[in-house]
Amino acid sequence: MTSRRRACLAGAAAAVLLAVAGPCYADTIELPPPQADQLGGSELFQALGLSPDQLPGYLAPGPLRNDELVLVEVSGDGRVTRVRDEQRIQLTGAGDYFVREAGPVRAAVALGGDAPVLSFGDVVWQGFATGSRQLAARLELDPELEAGHLPLGIRLSFTAGQRRGAVGPDGQLPGPGVLTLTVDNLTRQRATLPTGADADARQLAPALDRLLAEARGAGGRLPTIRTGIPPTLQVTASATRQATLLMPMRLRGTLRVTHTGQQGAAGGVSAVRIDSVLRDSARFRLAVREPGKVALELTATPALDPGALLPPRRRASWSAWAAAGPPAAERRAALDLLVQAAATGSRASAFSPYLGSQLEPQGRTAFRYALATTRPVAAAPARLTPRPAPIVLAVLGALALLGSAVLLWRRS
């Protein structure tokens, strides 16, 4: 065998080895951490000069689960008029517990058992658990403060002919027309995300299958690098890209009009059922044939869109996709998809959980929107004003009694 032939065979063998080994993944990128870590971090509170016992945190004898139902009332023009949080914390284990959550909370009403204590607007649960205990309360929040943090904007408008306006506070519609519900996703945020020129498909597949299963199931909180997504990935030629973080919301509910008829008698019901995943904005329209009263029942939960997480070429799973040896372009797209999903979970952690951001990542948060109704105004307490004449007479009477007592004492 000539030296030239040996060189050719050696070169071919090296090419085969390189093809089998694939590209060298020399760079490491870090995926976005949950934004809840920032909300629950103690650095800000310590900078404000608060003592450690005033910082959000918890101590529990075992695992706990935090479920929250945020009840939001809005007027027809979208103004938030009331926000309450029905919180249920399930404790496991025997021992002392202490949970402090940052508010501000205006009031707390127990939902069975003891209510938490409010300390400068914070919520404080404290006691002893004997194996299993549920803490539950309805917390009244400040609507003006919460309006800037809620994930959705809700507006109701009514069009009759050429006239269009917001639905009134009692939800009364004057006659035939079109009722429109507009739902806006307010979680949009610009971010710089890591990426790379290539990544190992076998490294990406398990996390992508986990995300797809989460999107198809009922699920709880969206996965983050704390719960199922790897915190780092090995890539080639690491870089960054500009992206938009948006928390998709699963919407379920009903927009309903109960018709009252021309004479005010109860009539039929017109309704549109809502069941969709919201990304940006959506409009739901309902034709109204006569006067009526509007009712809105809309529940929103953070969600992942399963259609956006399907493997290429109709593969049964991402693991099957990885086993088939996908091309570099698909690996790069799968890398960006995984990083984007991690960023979505990071963004979602700022809303779910809503109050207990420092608690363990168990449980879920749902937002329930309803049209605000006019409540009867409570009678103002009678103002107590002093009356000069009776006061003077009372003082004179007291002085007279005192003088008589002195005279009696002197005579004794």
Buried (B, 14 or more C-beta within 10 A) or exposed (E): EEEEEEEEEEEEEEEEEEEEEBBEBEBEBEBBBBBBBBBBBEEEBEEEEBEEEBBBBBEBBEEBBBBBBBBBBBBBBBBBBBBBBBBBBBBBBEEEBEBBBBBEBBEBEEBEEEBBEBEEEBBBBBBEBEEEBBBBBBBBBBBEEBBEEBBBBBBBBBBBEEEEEBBBBEBEBEEEBEBBBBBBBBBEBEBEBBBBBBBBBEBBBBBBBBBBBBBEEEBBBBBBBBBBBBEEBBBBEBEEEEBEBBBBBBBBBBBBBBBBEEEEEEBEEBEBEBEEBBBEEBEBEBEBEBBBBBBBBBBBBBBBBBEBBBBBEEBEBBBEBBEEEBEBEBBBEBBBBBBBBBBBBBBBBBBBBBBBBBBBBBBBBBBBBBBBBEEEEEEEEEEEEEEEEEEEEEEEEEEEEEEEEEEEEEEE
